[in-house]
């Protein structure tokens, strides 16, 4: 079970989308949950991503400052891969 940083609900890992900070410091979405690095989880929902973005919870969990351009790219990628 993992906790969504947007809505704070606990769900099975397979139902959540992983945001990962690679060892090189690159932040990206991990749709398969297999990339190496530090991870944070959100629902497959644009609403949860926006909520986590506003509160900067992903920044805190990944222990780095995420530029707005990266958040914008994550939103576009999530929209494109919507179920």
Phi, psi and omega in degrees: 000137178231157181256131175288132180282352178269306185254354180066015177277144176269128181220162175299146183307323182295337181272356184247159177260133183263132170257125188236140171254115182289164177302336178278351178098004179279133179255130180207170175272141180239098184285339180262342181076023185247348183294147179277147179133181180280134186242153173225153187239141173221159176293163176282053185225131177297327179299316180291322178296317179295321179294317178292326178294315182297320182273354180062028181292326179295319178303316183293316182291320181277355177057042175203160177271126182261122179295152180302325181297326178290318176300317179299317179296320179295320178297315179297317181296321179293320177298318181293327183260018180298144182287000000 
